[in-house]
Amino acid sequence: FLAVVGPNGAGKSTLVKIMAGLLKPQSGSVLLEGRELYSYSVQEIARRIAVVRQEFVPAFEFSVLETVLMARTPRYGPLGFESKHDRTLASQALEMTDTARFASRPLGSLSAGERQRVFIARALAQNTSILLLDEPTSFLDLKHQVGIYDLLRSIQKQANTTIVAVTHDINLASQYCDEALLLCPSAPGPE
C-alpha cells in the first residue's frame, strides 16, 4: 500500500496516468508482470489495473449500478453481456462503499462524495490485482474517508492487492500505507 504525496503540480496524477498506461513516459519504461506495459492490450491492462481518477464527471446519465458494471466489461463473455457473477461483484462493491442504496439512481444525481464512493466501488468490482487511486477521499466526509481507507487496507491484506493512492492527507497515509513516495516539483531552470 503506497501513498504518493506532494504539493500540487509535483506530478502525482501524471505518475498515476503513466502507471495505468494512459500516458507514455518521456524516458524509461513501465513494467507489469515483467513485461513492458505498452505491450499489453487495453483489455489486458484493464484485467490487471483498476483506476480511480480525480474528479471524473460522467458524460452520460448511467445509473450507479450500470456505472459499476461497466468495470466488468473486460471480463464479459463472447456475447458482451454481464453474468450473474458480474452483477454479484458489482453489488458487493456497492455494499462495501456504502452506495448500494443508490444503485438505481442516475450517477449525476449524487453528491460529489457519493459519486467518489461509486467510482471506488467500480474499481473494486473490476477485481484487479492493482488499484491506482488519485485522491480517493476527495469530497468525502471524515467518516467516509476513514471507511474507505479501512476498506482499502482490508482489501490489500486479504486479496494481496497492490494499492497506490495519491493523497494530500499525510495523516491518513501514515496510518494506512506501508510506504510513502514524496514527489517534489522540479525547480525552474535558469532563465
N, C-alpha and C positions, 0 to 999 in steps of 0.2 A: 504494500500500500504506500504509494509515493505521492507526496504533496509537492506541487510545483508552485512556488511563491515568488513574489517580486512585485515591483511597482508597475503601474500602468505603462505600457509601451516597452516592456522588457522582452517581449516575445513569447509569453506564455501560451497565448491562443495559437500563435503561429507554430509553436512546438507541437501542440496537440494536433493541428491540421497535418503536419508532416508525419507524425506518428500514425495518423489514421489513413495516410495515403492520399489526402486531399490536396496537398502541395508537395512538390519535389524540393529537396534541399538544394541550395546553391552548390554545396560540395558535400562530400562524404556519402554514406549510404545508410539505409534503414533496413535492418534485417528482421524478419519474422520467421521464427522456427528455422533459422539458419539459411533462409532464402531472402534474396532481395525483395522487399515489399512490393515493388512495382512489377514483379514477375507474376504476381497473383492477379486473378480477375477481380473485378469489383465484388462479385458474388462470393468469391473465396475469402476476400477480406472481411466482408460482412458476416461471414460464418465464424470469424475469429475475433473481430473487434467491434464493439458497440461504442457509439459516441453520443454524448450529451453535449450539444453545442450551447454556446452562450446566447441567450436572448433570441431563440428561434421563434419566428412568428409564422404560423401556417398560412398558406395562401388560399386554401380551400377549407370549407366548413365540414370536416370529418368529425364523426363522434369520437369521444375519448376511446372507446373500445376499438373502433376502426383504426385510430392512430396507433394504438399499442400493437394491434395485429399486423400493421404494416412492417413492423420489425421482424416478423416471422417470414416475410416473403423469400429471403434467400434459402429457406428450408422447405418451401412448398413443393408438393409433388409435381409430376409432369403436367397435370391439368391446371396448375396455378391457383388452387383454392386451399384455404386453410383447413386443417384437420381438427378433429376433436382435441388432439394433443396441443395444437397451436392455441386453440381457444382456452384450454385449461391453463397453459403457461401465461397467457395474457391476463386471465382472471386472477391468477396467483400474484402476478406482478402488480396489478391494481390494488389487491388487498395489502401487499407489503408496503405500498407507498401511501396508503390511506386515501385512495382515489376511486375505489370500486363504486362508491355511491354516485360518481359522475359518469359512469360507463356509457349511458345513452345520451348524455348532453353533448352539444356541439363544443368542440375544443375552444373555440373563440369566446364562448360564454363564461369561461373560467377566469379567475383572477390570475395574475402573473405567477404567484406562488403555487397555485393549484396546477397550472399548466406545467410548471417546472417539475412538479412531482409526477405528472403524467409522462413527461419526457424521460424521467428516470425509470419509470415503470416500463416504458417502451424499450429502453436499453436493457433492462433486466429480462424482459420477455425474449429478447434476441438470443439470450442464453449462450454468451460467448465466454471465452477464457480470459479476455482482456476488456476492461471498461476504461474508457477515456472520458473524463468529465471536466468540462470547462465551466467553472463556477457553479457546481451542482446545488449549492444552497442559496443562490441568488433569489431574492424575493421571498424567501421563507422566513417565517417567524422562528423564534428561538426553539420552541418545542419541535417543530419540523426539521430544523437544522440538525439538532441532536438526534432526532429519529432517523434521518437519512444517513448520518454518519454511523449510527449504531447498525443500521441495516447493511451499509456497505462493508463495515468491518466484519459483520457476521457472514456475509457472502464471501468475502475474501478468505476467511478462515475455513468455512465449511466446504466451499467449492474450489478452493485453491485458485481463486481468480486474481489476476494481476489488475490492480486499480491504480490509475494515475489521475489525480484530482488537482486541477488548477484552483487555487483559492487565495483570497486575501486574508482569511481568518487564521492567523497563526495559532491562536489558542485551540481551535478545533483540530487543526493539522497536528499540533504537538500531542493532543490527546489520542488521536485515532491512527495516525500514519506511522509507518515503520521508519521511513526516511523522508527527508525534505531536500528538494533541489531549489536553490535560490538563484533566480535569474536577475541579472543587473543590466540595465540598458547600456548600450555602447556609448562611450564618451565621444562627443563630437570631435572630429579631427580638426587640425589647424586650418584656418581659413586662408 
